[in-house]
Amino acid sequence: MKTVRFVVCFMVMLFSLPAFGAGLEERVREHTLKNGMKLLMVERHTSPTVATWIRFRVGSVDERSDERGIAHLLEHMLFKGTKTLGTKDYAAEKPFLDKIEETAQLLVAEKAKGDKADGAKVAELQKKLNELEAEAAKFVIKEEFAEIYARNGGAGYNAFTSKDGTTYLINMPANKLELWAAIESDRMQNAVLREFYTERDVVMEERRRSYDTEPGSKLWENFVASAYHAHPFGQPIIGWMSDIENLTRTKAEEFLTRYYKPNNAIVAIVGDIDPEKTIALVEKYFGAIPPGTLVGPVAVVEPLQQGERRLEIVADSEPELLIGFHKPTLPAADDYVFDVIDMILADGRTSRLYKTLVVEKQLVTEVSSFSAPGSRYPNLFVIAATTRAPHTVAEVEAAVYEELERLKKEPVTERELQQILNKLEYEESRQMISNGGLARNLTEYEAVAGTWRYLIEHRKKVAKVTPDDVMRVARTYFTRENRTVGFITKKSGQ
């Protein structure tokens, strides 16, 4: 009986959501603090909980060449605590942190000499750094943020870094919202990057485990780097190994102080709230925090690609294929056309690539399409496929191009366009069922599109896409000189 009631409630919520989506503009309350922090609120009394998302408009695309990987490392570091949380005695801890940084700077400088580095000095400095970190560790209270949140009913405490931004999120009982405000405002003002070099080692191990030895990740990294020669979209979020090795706490603190401030932050609070009281609460805890440096646009423009780029990764892995085409990003008119193309080609079992490559020709085990690696700047439309033995990457590539040529020559049907609109309505509604899903979308589109109202406008813009638009965009962008192709070749003899 519980399962039946849940399904009924779920369906009632689902089918009531298009009306909610249509009225979203009236439901979202906006407030901007004097320090520039943007607050977005939606009052929903379906449960006594709230979802809180803090989105900083700074991601790996905003790093300078000597800062690569720093946004991702800071994501880790901001869980370490503040001057009052995560430490038994900050006044006693700080001298050790200062000595650690002094030693680490000397170690990094010596290692930077490469072959001319003094091996004995490197070993001595590394030994001293390890000893100092062991001493400083005596003051550390591990995971205190997480424990406080957990004791107070918090769930889903997490963070993620992308090319476009960095986000911290948690779901809380509604009556614990002030606790969230106290913790997060403290973190925004008083973060302490303790255990920095220990955590840097953790990230280096993550790099080795998840990228350097993982064929699919290695393919993706090199594929994106090949597609972008000038724009920082081409650099990995985690950074290359030598980038991570040369990151210091001083450099991270400078990046943190510069950008992780209220004027670069968008906060979404969705759930069982009173907007007026919530504004007062946020003003109380965040209002006095001074702004930092506003994240500016990346000035570098990727030069027009003049010919096909191809790369091969040889690995003990099943063959994989990536095909990417440079394209504009949202809210450019052609980006809406690409949303239509994406759904025609690879959205579900009725999509063209799935029916042709998976079902009919049985060339691949899976196929997908998506826009990447970010959204704030012109990006790529990517088609990804995993080859089914005994077929080859070349066969799959040829079959993909056949479908792309169809888009250029044969108008999509009105029925296909209507199916896309129906799917979009369903997906948009599904994403707004949870408080967290709505908070995510509000912060994402406010940061990337410049307004959360993209949520409202998107399907209306897609509805205006015509069969001629699809053919025009396919002819314009799906060209040989505009594409990058990456693939995994299985090691011979395997």
Secondary structure, DSSP 8 states (H G I E B T S, - for coil): -HHHHHHHHHHHHHHHHHHHHHTHHHHEEEEE-TTS-EEEEEE--SSSEEEEEEEES--GGG--GGGTTHHHHHHHHTTS-BSSSSBS-HHHHHHHHHHHHHHHHHHHHHHTTGGGS-HHHHHHHHHHHHHHHHHHHTTB-TTHHHHHHHHTT-EEEEEEE-SS-EEEEEEEEGGGHHHHHHHHHHHHHHB--TTHHHHHHHHHHHHIIIIIT-HHHHHHHHHHHHH-SSSGGGS-SS--HHHHHT--HHHHHHHHHHHSSGGGEEEEEEES--HHHHHHHHHHHHTTS-----------------S-EEEEEEESS--EEEEEEEE--TTSHHHHHHHHHHHHHHSSTTSHHIIIIIIIS--EEEEEEEEES-SSS-EEEEEEEEE-TT--HHHHHHHHHHHHHHHHHS---HHHHHHHHHHHHHHHHHHTSSHHHHHHHHHHHHHHTSSTTHHHHHHHHHHT--HHHHHHHHHHHS-GGGEEEEEEEE-TT-
